């Protein structure tokens, strides 16, 4: 099972590096979208907690 995890990890790393090298602009856009999603989720949790306290 551990070997399968390591192989999967290496495949993901190679894919990410390949994507960054071949399409850096698209990769930057995907990272931006990801951070916007995380920021939106954090904002929603903050709003929920604020309403819960009030």
Secondary structure as a PSIPRED ss2 file (coil, helix, strand):
# PSIPRED VFORMAT (PSIPRED V4.0)

   1 X C   1.000  0.000  0.000
   2 X H   0.000  1.000  0.000
   3 X H   0.000  1.000  0.000
   4 X H   0.000  1.000  0.000
   5 X H   0.000  1.000  0.000
   6 X H   0.000  1.000  0.000
   7 X H   0.000  1.000  0.000
   8 X H   0.000  1.000  0.000
   9 X H   0.000  1.000  0.000
  10 X H   0.000  1.000  0.000
  11 X H   0.000  1.000  0.000
  12 X H   0.000  1.000  0.000
  13 X H   0.000  1.000  0.000
  14 X H   0.000  1.000  0.000
  15 X H   0.000  1.000  0.000
  16 X H   0.000  1.000  0.000
  17 X H   0.000  1.000  0.000
  18 X H   0.000  1.000  0.000
  19 X H   0.000  1.000  0.000
  20 X H   0.000  1.000  0.000
  21 X H   0.000  1.000  0.000
  22 X H   0.000  1.000  0.000
  23 X C   1.000  0.000  0.000
  24 X H   0.000  1.000  0.000
  25 X H   0.000  1.000  0.000
  26 X H   0.000  1.000  0.000
  27 X H   0.000  1.000  0.000
  28 X H   0.000  1.000  0.000
  29 X H   0.000  1.000  0.000
  30 X H   0.000  1.000  0.000
  31 X H   0.000  1.000  0.000
  32 X H   0.000  1.000  0.000
  33 X H   0.000  1.000  0.000
  34 X H   0.000  1.000  0.000
  35 X H   0.000  1.000  0.000
  36 X H   0.000  1.000  0.000
  37 X H   0.000  1.000  0.000
  38 X H   0.000  1.000  0.000
  39 X H   0.000  1.000  0.000
  40 X H   0.000  1.000  0.000
  41 X H   0.000  1.000  0.000
  42 X H   0.000  1.000  0.000
  43 X H   0.000  1.000  0.000
  44 X H   0.000  1.000  0.000
  45 X H   0.000  1.000  0.000
  46 X H   0.000  1.000  0.000
  47 X H   0.000  1.000  0.000
  48 X H   0.000  1.000  0.000
  49 X H   0.000  1.000  0.000
  50 X H   0.000  1.000  0.000
  51 X H   0.000  1.000  0.000
  52 X H   0.000  1.000  0.000
  53 X H   0.000  1.000  0.000
  54 X C   1.000  0.000  0.000
